[in-house]
């Protein structure tokens, strides 16, 4: 041990929890194969209808990106609160956030397709005076996205490095540093994600604005992240080294968190709707008119039922939350519903009819397949549990 840290008590190495690499490799290869097949299908469909490709890509990309960013938010929350719930899934969260630099590359098609997606980026649709003319410019759009990706990637990689340093050195001071970085990380993340939500999604209807749109998107991402974590935990719970380590109590915690964030999502959705409805200003209500009239009315009702009513009723059950198999079914449903929510945010900006095409399905599956491959590659590079985390014993004996 270096003399600089002779006053620190090094934490003991409890165990080395190496991941089930063979199984992870198989899942990764399968995901990549599916991603490639659906990617080819997307290319074929997109070639004949480029405008539709960019719409489908935007929805699919923001959906997959939301899973990674939901994991980022949960990781920062875990470091900040130090709860035992986060220790069991910390490595899953870290692996997901280490894919953010790759997701930055995935943003390129959106930047290239800007002219087809955003009316303000075309000369005839541009704002010529006022704040929006200064803010909504093609150059500003790209620069803001670049800054956000640099900040997210840096924070995710710094937290991942510190977590690895804790494994190797066992210095207690590292935990405090991670907590400190996570505190700043949450503030930066909320600011960056609000900017991204406004730029990528809200500006599809450039004359419309909502002050809680950013929070609506961020909370939706945390729902995506939790649903993804529950599914990965289901995969790991039957395999060494985590077989028997995950207990019903852990899943009870994740189920409670999922229920809490679904309720927060519904709270933001309803408050935004009520504020705009009671204000009754034409430039604000038009956004909701587009989503509550014609074919979109049924889509909106399905969304309300599947994103709030059904999961709310199911997740009230203590037994369901403690049974990983049943909880994972709700989680899988929530991931699909998260895609529906993003489709509902994007598609009505282009059409007042609901017209789901094959490309709307192949694109998100292609992006998700490639992303899951990258995720499994990251997950197998570290021990699955942080062996020198001071609270690990408490987390394992979480009864």
SVG drawing of the C-alpha trace seen along z (x, -y; Angstrom):
<svg xmlns="http://www.w3.org/2000/svg" viewBox="-61 -39 66 60">
<polyline fill="none" stroke="black" stroke-width="0.4" points="0.0,0.0 1.3,-3.4 2.5,-5.7 0.2,-8.5 -2.7,-6.4 -1.2,-4.8 -4.0,-6.3 -6.7,-4.5 -8.0,-1.1 -8.1,1.0 -11.4,2.9 -11.2,6.7 -11.8,8.5 -15.0,10.3 -15.2,12.5 -14.5,12.2 -17.8,12.4 -16.8,13.0 -19.6,12.9 -21.0,15.9 -19.0,14.9 -20.1,17.8 -23.8,17.1 -23.2,13.3 -21.3,13.9 -24.2,16.0 -26.7,13.3 -24.5,10.7 -24.1,12.6 -27.8,13.3 -28.6,9.7 -26.1,8.6 -27.5,11.1 -31.1,9.9 -29.9,6.3 -28.1,7.0 -31.1,8.7 -33.6,6.0 -31.0,3.4 -30.9,4.8 -34.7,4.7 -34.7,1.1 -32.3,0.1 -34.5,1.7 -37.6,0.0 -35.8,-3.3 -34.3,-3.4 -37.8,-3.7 -39.1,-6.1 -36.2,-8.2 -38.5,-10.6 -40.2,-7.7 -36.8,-6.2 -35.7,-9.3 -38.9,-9.4 -38.6,-5.7 -34.9,-6.1 -35.6,-9.1 -38.2,-7.1 -36.0,-3.9 -32.8,-5.8 -34.4,-7.9 -36.0,-4.7 -32.7,-2.8 -30.8,-5.9 -33.4,-6.3 -32.5,-2.8 -28.9,-3.8 -29.7,-7.3 -32.2,-5.8 -29.4,-3.5 -27.2,-6.7 -29.8,-8.4 -30.2,-5.3 -26.4,-4.9 -26.1,-8.5 -29.0,-8.1 -27.5,-4.9 -24.1,-6.6 -25.8,-9.5 -28.2,-7.5 -25.9,-4.6 -28.8,-2.2 -28.2,1.6 -30.7,1.9 -28.1,0.4 -25.1,2.5 -26.6,5.7 -27.2,3.9 -24.3,1.4 -22.3,3.3 -25.4,3.5 -25.8,-0.2 -22.2,-0.9 -22.0,1.4 -25.1,-0.4 -23.6,-3.9 -20.3,-2.9 -22.2,-2.5 -23.0,-6.3 -20.0,-7.1 -21.3,-4.6 -24.7,-6.1 -23.2,-9.5 -22.2,-7.9 -25.7,-6.6 -26.9,-10.2 -25.3,-11.1 -28.2,-10.0 -30.5,-12.3 -28.1,-15.2 -27.9,-14.3 -31.7,-13.9 -32.4,-17.2 -33.9,-18.8 -36.5,-16.0 -37.4,-15.9 -37.4,-19.5 -39.4,-22.2 -37.3,-24.9 -34.1,-23.6 -35.4,-24.3 -35.1,-27.8 -38.8,-28.2 -39.7,-27.0 -36.9,-28.9 -37.8,-31.4 -36.5,-34.8 -36.9,-36.8 -37.2,-36.2 -35.6,-33.7 -36.5,-30.7 -34.7,-32.1 -31.5,-32.3 -31.9,-28.9 -33.3,-26.6 -30.6,-26.6 -29.0,-23.6 -25.5,-24.5 -26.9,-25.1 -28.7,-21.7 -25.5,-19.8 -23.2,-21.8 -25.6,-21.3 -25.9,-17.5 -22.1,-17.2 -21.6,-19.1 -24.3,-16.9 -22.6,-13.7 -19.2,-14.8 -20.5,-15.6 -22.5,-12.3 -19.7,-10.1 -17.1,-11.8 -19.2,-11.4 -20.2,-7.8 -16.6,-6.8 -15.2,-8.6 -17.7,-6.8 -16.9,-3.5 -13.1,-4.1 -13.6,-4.9 -15.7,-1.8 -13.0,0.3 -10.3,-1.5 -12.4,-0.6 -12.3,3.1 -8.5,3.0 -7.4,0.8 -10.3,1.0 -9.8,-2.5 -12.9,-3.8 -12.3,-7.4 -13.3,-6.3 -16.9,-5.8 -17.1,-9.5 -15.6,-10.6 -18.2,-8.7 -20.9,-10.3 -19.5,-13.7 -19.3,-13.2 -22.8,-11.7 -24.2,-14.8 -22.9,-17.0 -23.8,-14.4 -27.5,-14.4 -27.6,-18.2 -25.7,-18.1 -27.7,-15.2 -31.1,-16.9 -29.9,-20.0 -28.4,-18.1 -31.4,-15.8 -33.8,-18.7 -31.9,-20.4 -31.8,-17.1 -35.6,-16.5 -36.4,-20.0 -34.1,-19.8 -34.8,-16.2 -38.5,-15.8 -40.3,-19.0 -38.9,-21.0 -40.7,-18.7 -43.7,-21.0 -41.6,-24.2 -44.4,-26.5 -45.4,-24.4 -43.7,-24.5 -44.1,-22.8 -42.0,-23.6 -42.1,-20.1 -41.4,-18.2 -37.8,-17.5 -38.9,-15.9 -41.5,-13.9 -38.8,-12.4 -36.3,-11.9 -38.7,-10.0 -39.8,-7.9 -36.1,-7.0 -35.8,-5.8 -38.8,-3.6 -37.0,-2.2 -33.8,-1.7 -35.5,0.1 -37.4,2.4 -34.2,3.3 -32.3,3.9 -35.1,6.3 -34.8,8.3 -31.0,8.5 -31.3,9.5 -33.7,12.3 -31.0,13.5 -28.3,13.4 -30.3,14.8 -30.2,18.3 -26.5,18.3 -23.3,18.3 -22.0,16.1 -25.3,14.5 -27.5,17.6 -28.9,17.5 -27.4,14.0 -30.4,12.1 -33.2,12.5 -37.0,11.8 -36.3,8.7 -34.0,7.2 -36.8,7.7 -39.3,6.2 -37.1,3.1 -36.9,2.9 -40.6,3.4 -41.3,0.6 -39.0,-1.7 -40.6,-0.8 -44.1,-1.5 -42.8,-4.8 -41.4,-6.1 -44.4,-4.9 -46.5,-7.1 -44.2,-10.0 -44.4,-9.7 -48.2,-9.7 -48.0,-12.7 -46.0,-14.8 -48.1,-13.6 -51.4,-14.6 -50.1,-17.9 -48.8,-18.9 -52.2,-18.0 -54.3,-19.8 -52.2,-23.0 -52.4,-23.2 -56.1,-22.2 -57.1,-24.8 -55.0,-27.5 -56.8,-26.8 -54.4,-28.7 -54.6,-27.6 -50.9,-27.4 -50.6,-25.1 -53.8,-22.9 -53.0,-22.2 -50.3,-19.7 -52.9,-17.7 -55.6,-18.1 -53.3,-16.3 -53.0,-13.4 -56.6,-13.2 -58.6,-13.4 -59.0,-11.0 -57.0,-7.8 -54.7,-9.1 -57.5,-9.1 -57.4,-5.3 -53.7,-5.3 -53.6,-7.8 -56.1,-5.7 -54.1,-2.5 -51.0,-4.4 -52.7,-5.7 -54.0,-2.2 -50.7,-0.3 -48.2,-2.9 -50.1,-3.6 -53.4,-1.8 -52.3,1.8 -48.7,1.6 -50.1,-0.3 -52.6,2.4 -50.1,5.2 -47.3,3.7 -49.4,3.1 -49.1,6.9 -46.3,7.7 -46.2,11.3 -45.7,10.2 -42.9,7.8 -41.1,10.6 -41.3,13.1 -38.7,12.2 -40.4,14.2 -43.7,12.3 -42.0,9.0 -39.9,9.5 -43.1,9.9 -44.3,6.4 -40.8,5.0 -40.9,6.4 -44.3,4.9 -43.0,1.5 -40.1,1.5 -42.6,2.0 -44.9,-0.7 -41.9,-3.1 -41.5,-2.8 -45.2,-3.5 -44.9,-6.6 -42.0,-7.9 -43.9,-7.1 -46.8,-9.1 -44.5,-12.0 -43.0,-12.0 -45.4,-10.6 -48.3,-13.0 -45.9,-15.8 -45.9,-14.3 -49.3,-12.8 -52.8,-13.1 -53.4,-9.4 -51.9,-6.5 -50.1,-4.5 -47.6,-2.0 -45.4,-0.6 -42.9,2.2 -40.0,-0.2 -41.4,-1.6 -40.8,1.8 -37.6,3.0 -35.7,-0.2 -36.0,-0.1 -35.3,3.6 -32.2,3.1 -30.8,0.3 -31.7,2.3 -29.9,5.4 -26.7,3.6 -26.9,1.8 -27.5,5.1 -24.4,6.5 -22.3,3.5 -23.9,3.8 -23.0,7.5 -19.4,6.8 -19.1,4.1 -20.8,6.2 -18.3,9.1 -15.3,6.8 -15.9,6.4 -16.7,8.5 -20.6,8.7 -20.6,7.4 -18.2,4.8 -16.1,7.1 -14.7,4.3 -17.8,2.2 -18.3,1.6 -22.0,2.3 -21.8,5.4 -22.3,7.8 -25.4,5.8 -26.7,5.9 -26.2,9.7 -27.9,10.4 -30.7,8.0 -33.5,9.6"/>
</svg>
